[in-house]
Amino acid sequence: MSAPAGEPIQDTRERLRRDYDPYAGVPIQTQLDDLARRRAELPLSWSGRGNGCWVLTEYDDVSELLRLNNRGVVSFPNEPDGINAVGTRQAMIPIEIDGSEHRQYRRYLDPQFAPKKVGLLEDHLREQANRFIDDFIEDGRCDFVDRFALPFPGATVLAIMGWPLEDLEKMNRWTSVLLHGVSGGSLEENAAARGQAHVEFSSYMLEKIPQWRAAPRKDDVTSVMLDAEIDGRRMDDNKLFDFFVLMMTAGLDTVQSVLSQTAVYFARHPEQWDRMFESPETLEPAIEELLRWATPPVPTRTVADDAVRFQGIDIPPGDRIHAPLAAANRDPKYFSDPDEVVFDRRPKPHLAFGVGPHRCVGLHLARLELKIAYAELRRRIPRFELDPHAPAPKEHLGLAWGIEDVHLRFAPGPRERS
């Protein structure tokens, strides 16, 4: 695919037009099937919906886009009129910051999420996982999202940030609304709900930040960022708030989406649940395959000062690009039978955590959370199925894909934890 010499960009857009709705009310697999057809027929397409955007579908193109930060694209703005994924016009720190400023933030953050530091949380994670399982195991059924997949990573994020655990429920509610809106809501209703959640979280944080500034420092991410100096200055309350928005939404949503999607998968494929635990060596490779298969994020970028080229097309400054990571992770060029979960798949780095300068800072934590969650669920709930008497699972798209109403049924397990 390439543009004829001298073809105006508007003509190129029309020639490659294939509208795309990132918020379509369809199942995840339906969206993936559409992206697969695009990959085969029109690997780079232009969608005229809203203010318009380009859509990438190939692994190589998505990987290249993510690596281009600081060299041709910017992470902000990523929605029409400069509004980002959580309904604010401010850039979320550090994922929507590029260049030297971004590198300074990562110098403070990376050590806080390094493997050795994250490993110290293992006992805490196991304790939290069992605490949540204790709350429902004797019932023989549960809403898996509300009772485990959502609160488990949420409790971990609050611990690593140094935030009050008793505020977990409201944090989860704000995150859900900011990222997904309200179930069945119109564009106007979702915008209003996001705005209200943003106001509530802002009020909460702008009350807490002065209290944290006055308190003795601890060994947590919030304490580190309170003392961080960017370009020789400490972050003011507004910048800290922008940073906390990202830590809350990214930390509380992604792991719960993978846990929820894969719980439905295992309920329908119990033989795979058994296969994942065949030996101590099978769990970690299986988790990597599940991350590939259930990748939630759809990052977007805006072309900066110079055109960037994909599929022979020069995309001009100001144009937006959507890069569904799940589409890249199901590119048959690198993953045979890409819609299948294959635990012994030939290794190829998936893009679930991104790549390049904005690669997810919490990837080591996410992997450990998933490892402990699966291991403890397996030990205490070795068999489960979808509850036939409860609402069926309901999937959603957006800039972070996920699923709700994951009602599981199982034989009541032991109350004891070990």
Buried (B, 14 or more C-beta within 10 A) or exposed (E): EEBEEEEEBEEBBEBBBBEBEBBEEBBBEEBBBBBBEBBEEBBBBBBEEEEBBBBBBBBBBBBBBBBBBBEBBBBBBBBEEEBBBBBBEBBBBBBBBBEEBBEBBBEBBEEBBEEEBBEEBEEBBBEBBBEBBEEBBEEBBBBBBBBBBBBBBBBBBBBBBBBEEEBBEEBBBBBBBBBBBBEEBEEEEBBBBBBEBBEBBBEBBEEBBEEBEEEEEEEBBBBBBBEBEBEEEEBEEEBBBBBBBBBBBBBBBBBBBBBBBBBBBBBEEEEBBEBBBEEEEBBEBBBBBBBBBBBBBBBBBBBBEEBBEBBEBBBEBEBBBBBBBBBBBBBEEBBEEBEEBBBEBEEBEBBBBBBBBBEBBBBBBBBBBBBBBBBBBBBBBBEBBBBEEBEEBEBBBBBBBBBBBBBBBBEEBEEEBE
